[in-house]
Amino acid sequence: MRDMVVVGVLLAVLGLGTLIFGQIRYTETEPVVKAGPIQIDKKESHVISLPTVGGVVLLIAGLGFVFVGMRRN
């Protein structure tokens, strides 16, 4: 039953992180021109939005796993 508690804590932390941060941002760099020693790069920013409902579901499921796992001990 300890495994269920660990999984519950991980889900709860993941759900809380989703609610706190809300989105993931990263920058992608790709070469546009390569001519001998000269190189021109293009940087493009991307944003991945994390749904609030998903964070709430993960948090509730994680807390449920923790309570069920602790109750069975």
Secondary structure, DSSP 8 states (H G I E B T S, - for coil): -HHHHHHHHHHHHHHHHHHHH-EEEEEEEEEEEEETTEEEEEEEEEEEE--HHHHHHHHHHHHHHHHHHHH--
